[in-house]
Amino acid sequence: MKAYIHARLTKNDCEVLARLKKSTGHSESELVRRGLQLIDKELGRARTALETAGSSVGKFKKGPRDLARNKRHLTGFGE
């Protein structure tokens, strides 16, 4: 889905946008998208387990495959 927005920016907003474009190398669209994500995070939207795990998902190739199901792995845990 592509959506387009129209925003009226003050002179100060334009200066900030130009400074961010220059310092980050990101496009105006990318800066707006990142700004929306930051505001969403600031408002405290509950994150999914996948979002919380982030880039670590799928990184662990070694270890017991039955860790969540086999009670043997919990022996001594919390003692």
N, C-alpha and C positions, 0 to 999 in steps of 0.2 A: 504494500500500500504506500503510495506516495502522497504526501500532504504538503501543501505549501502554506506558509504563513507570511503575513505582512505586518511589519512592526515599525512604529514611528520611534526613531531614536533621537535623543537629545544630542547636542554637540559633544557633551562629555561621554555619552554612551558610544558615539562614533569613534572618539579618541581611544576609549578602552578597547573597543573591538579591533581597531587598527593595531594597537599595541599588542594585543593577544595574538592576532594573526601573524605579526612579525616575529614575536618571541617563540611561538609554538610551531609555526609553519602549517597550522590547520586552517581549513576553509571556514568561512562564516557559518556554513551549515553545520559543520562538525562542532564548532564552538557552541552553537545553539543547542545541538543534541546533547553535548556533555553538560551544558548548564542545566538542561531539563533533568538529566539523570541526577545531578548533584542536589537539586531542589527536592526531587522525589526522595532521595536518601535522607535529606535533612528533615523531611516531614515524618520520617520513621516508618515508612512502609515496611511491613514484615517481609523479610527476604526468604526465599525458598532455600532448602538445604543445598540444592545445586548451586545457587548464587553464592551461598556462604562458602562452599568448598572451593569455588572458583577454578583456577587453573590446575589445582591438584587432582581433579577428577580424572581417573584413569591412569595416574602416574605410578601407582604401586603395583608392580608385577609379581613381587615375591610375598610370601606370607601364607598363612593358612586360609584356604578357600571356605572353610566352614566356621569361621570366627564368630559369626552372628548366631549360629545354630548349635554349636557344640559346647555344652556346659563345662567340659574338661578345660577349656581355655580360661574359665573364670576361677579356677581353683586358686585360693590365696589372694584373690583380688580384694583390695580394700582393707587388708589386715596390716 
